[in-house]
Amino acid sequence: MRVISFNCEGITNAAERGFFSWAREQDADVICLQDIRARESDIIGAPFNPEGYFSYFFESYTLQSGQGGVALYTRIPPKAIITGLSLPEADIHGLYLQADFDKISIGTLLVPEADSTPEAMNWKYKFMEDYLQYLTKQRRKRREFITCGTWQVAHSKIDIANWREYQDSPGFQPAERAWMSEILNGMDYVDTYREVDRESGKYTFWASDDHYKANEGRRYDYQIATPSMKHRVLNSGIYTGEPFSRHAPVIVDYDWELSF
């Protein structure tokens, strides 16, 4: 099973940059998009509903924030689709969508982005706290989970360029990194990309074209899975050949046959 996760920073912009043309060539079973910035009624037809896939969207109800909404494409019809986290403040922005299959669920997640203003950081930390409780309940369920998304945290020093300069900046603050450590270490979820590639300098987000050219980025985008999936990770990669947005697609192959 091949799963692709990508923060498109606007699905129409990513389409214009060739994302869907590239995605059709990847032979993915599931494609998870974050930050689509569009109404579902505005993205009917090609290329937003690629042939051979079932398409699902959870739009943001308030687009004036400039971000929000997620999408999920799957070759196999899911048993169920779950929209939202039952967290009103998060669900109004369309931050999570989940497809349930036989014995496994795959979700697409957009953690709120925050600048250095107290209001933005408080909103992000409130979401992070609530989401930890959600993951705690998730771990009690007898099924596997893969959550693809933009987590807005560079977890360790190898996940960010020039880390000394950014220790107090949003996305690399000690409390944010501790939150990710709680998920990966305290709750034993798996950073599937790191199961294959533990090298530094591998990023998924660059703030500008100049940062992209210099590879001064951050690894904000992850596929996080339940512990039993650790030994099912076959391969992983970050596609940086073409800039479809400021984020790069994350591709992970799993030893798992998706079924209804």
FENJOSUL-V477662 format. One record per backbone hydrogen bond with DSSP energy under -1.0 kcal/mol. NH is the residue of the N-H (numbers start at 1). CO is the residue of the C=O. If there is no record, write none. Layout:
NH;CO
NH;CO
//
This chain:
3;252
4;30
5;250
6;32
8;34
10;35
11;36
14;10
15;11
16;12
17;13
18;15
19;14
22;18
23;19
24;20
25;22
26;23
29;2
30;2
31;73
32;4
33;71
34;6
35;69
36;69
37;68
42;39
43;40
53;50
54;74
56;72
58;70
61;92
66;63
69;93
70;58
71;33
72;56
73;31
74;54
75;29
79;100
80;100
82;98
84;96
90;87
91;87
92;88
93;90
94;91
97;108
98;82
99;106
100;80
101;104
102;259
105;144
106;99
107;146
108;97
109;148
110;95
111;150
121;117
122;118
123;119
124;120
125;121
126;122
127;123
128;124
129;125
130;126
131;127
132;128
133;129
134;130
135;131
136;132
137;133
138;134
139;135
141;138
143;141
144;103
146;105
147;224
148;107
149;222
150;109
151;220
154;171
159;156
160;157
161;217
165;162
166;163
169;166
172;169
177;173
178;174
179;175
180;176
181;177
182;178
183;179
184;180
185;181
186;181
187;182
189;183
190;225
192;190
192;223
196;193
197;193
204;218
205;218
206;246
212;208
213;209
214;210
216;211
218;205
219;159
220;218
222;149
224;147
225;190
226;145
229;226
230;227
232;229
234;253
235;253
237;251
239;249
244;242
248;204
250;5
251;237
252;3
253;235
254;1
255;232
256;254
//
